[in-house]
Amino acid sequence: MAYTTVSGDTFDKIAKKVYGDEYCADILMQANPEQIMTFCFDSGVVLKTPELTEEQSGRSEERRVGK
């Protein structure tokens, strides 16, 4: 799956839009190492948005409830 950025997007904002959790930003960064130094995106950048594994989904849930 892919996500096309809009001006002003950041990895955490995109993670919130795509996965419902800004703490999944690290997954987006790992999938898009060529953009790792980008803090604020221009519009039109296409990023890979991998499906979350069950483990990754669980990790983000643990973060939300403070475990």
Buried (B, 14 or more C-beta within 10 A) or exposed (E): EEBEBBEEBBBBBBBBEBBEBBBBBBBBBEEBEEBEEBEEBEEEBEBEBBEBEEEBBEBBEEEEEEE
